[in-house]
């Protein structure tokens, strides 16, 4: 014989279930907070040069063409691991020199090719952008985005 669900039983199930899921939410929130506080994904410190580079990245809307860790447009190459690909991850001066040379060579002037605009950046801004890209390259993305070029 089936039991009848009375109003008071339905109310008790609702309140009991609600309290149970609020408690689970609280436990998961505390666990997430502990994880975020104790573990960092940054591979290098957030220096003034990195912050300047981030501002250069945003001001020139680099994300409109490039992706960074899978976020952005797919018109130009992914830059999340560009310093690893250029073998300049541990060489700030080398990273600056290659980035500066690359940016000075743009646009290429080849008809029918995608072209990067020429940005008139100061040496300090280019160094900052190189540091930002080195910082982004050292960020632990837990394997995202998948990128075979390495």
VENLIN-V134454 format. One record per helix or strand of 3 or more residues. SS is the DSSP state (2 for helix, 1 for strand). FROM is the first residue (numbers start at 1). LEN is the number of residues. If there is no record, write none. Layout:
BEGIN
ss=(SS/SS)
from=(FROM/FROM)
len=(LEN/LEN)
END
This chain:
BEGIN
ss=(2/2/2/2/2/2)
from=(7/48/62/82/92/123)
len=(32/12/3/4/13/15)
END
